[in-house]
Amino acid sequence: MHISGLDGGYGTKGWEAVVKAFEEKEGVKVDLRLEKNIADTLRSEVQAGTYPDLVYLSVGSKGGLTDTMIAEKDVNRHYKRT
């Protein structure tokens, strides 16, 4: 599972703790990537057709990636059940 999100003002320790607990409980390896400029990084990946399983980025955030994906109805379009 791949999670990408914003490394905001509260830091990454909370996300790291949640991921650790999830991995232990579910037996799933999580690739967690938190960056201060995650919208810029994700934008190029989305344009290339590469999506993480979960994105943590709020509406109205710098870069407008979430807002653009909602406006273009591109939020769930790339999700495929396996």
C-alpha positions in Angstrom: 0.0 0.0 0.0 1.3 3.4 -0.9 0.3 6.5 1.0 1.4 10.0 0.0 0.6 13.1 2.0 1.5 16.5 3.3 4.2 16.9 5.9 2.4 19.8 7.5 2.7 21.8 10.7 2.1 18.8 13.0 5.0 16.7 11.7 5.0 13.1 10.6 5.1 11.1 13.9 1.3 10.7 14.1 1.2 9.2 10.6 4.2 7.0 11.3 2.4 5.6 14.4 -0.8 4.9 12.5 1.1 3.2 9.7 3.1 1.0 12.2 -0.1 -0.1 14.0 -1.8 -0.8 10.7 1.1 -2.9 9.4 1.2 -4.9 12.7 -2.5 -5.5 12.8 -3.1 -6.1 9.1 0.2 -7.6 8.0 0.4 -5.2 5.1 3.6 -3.2 4.2 2.9 0.5 3.8 5.1 2.8 1.8 4.5 6.2 3.5 5.7 9.3 1.8 5.1 12.7 3.5 6.5 15.8 1.9 6.1 19.5 2.4 5.7 19.9 -1.4 3.6 16.8 -2.0 1.2 18.5 -4.3 4.0 19.3 -6.8 5.3 15.7 -6.6 1.9 14.1 -6.9 0.8 16.4 -9.8 3.5 15.0 -12.1 2.8 11.4 -11.0 -0.9 11.8 -11.6 -0.3 13.3 -15.0 1.9 10.2 -15.7 -0.9 7.9 -14.6 0.8 6.8 -11.4 -1.4 7.1 -8.2 -0.8 6.2 -4.6 -3.5 4.1 -2.9 -4.2 6.9 -0.4 -3.6 10.7 -0.6 -3.6 13.0 2.4 -4.0 16.5 1.1 -6.7 18.9 2.0 -9.1 20.9 -0.2 -7.8 24.4 -0.6 -4.2 23.4 0.0 -1.3 25.1 -1.7 -1.0 23.9 -5.3 -4.7 23.2 -5.7 -4.2 19.5 -6.7 -7.1 18.2 -4.6 -9.4 21.0 -5.9 -8.4 20.3 -9.5 -9.0 16.6 -9.1 -12.5 17.2 -7.6 -13.4 19.8 -10.3 -12.3 17.3 -13.0 -14.1 14.4 -11.3 -10.8 12.7 -11.2 -10.9 11.6 -7.5 -12.0 8.0 -7.8 -11.7 7.4 -11.5 -8.4 5.6 -11.2 -9.3 3.3 -8.4 -9.5 -0.4 -9.3 -10.5 -3.1 -6.9 -8.2 -6.1 -6.8 
